[in-house]
Amino acid sequence: MDVAALADLLHETSERHGSFEAVAPPHDWWDWYAAYMHAREGGSTPDEASDAAGRYMAEVKHVVVKP
C-alpha cells in the first residue's frame, strides 16, 4: 500500500472510530484501529470492518459497548 492509500485508510478509520469512541468505555484507540484496518485490507466494507473491530474489542479486549 502506498503512502497516499495508507493516509486515506487512516483517515477513514479515524472517522469510523468516532462512533465507537462516543459510546465505548475507555480503551486504547489503536486496538480498534488495527482491527478495522486489518478487516478493510482483507476486503471488508467499512460497515463490515466496523463490526469486526467492535467484535474484536468485545471478545479480545473486553471493551463492550452496551446496546
N, C-alpha and C positions, 0 to 999 in steps of 0.2 A: 504494500500500500504506500503510495507516495505521500508526501507531507501535506499537500492540499486535501487529499481524500481523508487523511487522518484528522486534520483540523476540522473538516466537515462532520466527521463522525463524532468527534469530541463535542462539537457544538450541539449536534442533535442529542447526544447523550445527556448533556447538561440540561437542555430543555425538557427532556423526558423525565429526568430525575426530579425536577421541581415538583411534580405532582406527587411523587412518592415522599419526598422530603417534607411536604406540607402536612402529611398525616402520619408519618412514621415516628416511632420513638427514636431517641438519639442513636446514631450509627455512624460508621465510617463510610463516607460517600464513595470512596474508591472501591469498596466491595461491590456496591450496586453498579457503579460504572463498569467494572471489569466483567460482571455477569452480563450486563446489557451489551457491551461491545463484543463480547465473545459470541453471543447469540446473533447479533447483526452480521458479524463476519461469517457466521455459519449459514447465512441466508434467511434468517428470520425477518419478518416485517417489524416495523417499530412497535406495533402493539404486541406482537408475539415476544419480542425482546424484552419489553417492559414486564410482561407476565413472567418470563423466565427469570428476570432479575428479582422480581418480587418473591418467586418461589425459592430462589437461592438464598435470599436474605432470611426468609422464614425457616427453611429447612436446615441450612448450614450455619447461619449466623444467629439464628433465633431472634431475629428482629421481625416481629409480626405486626402487620397493620390490621387493626380491627375494622370489620365491615361497617 
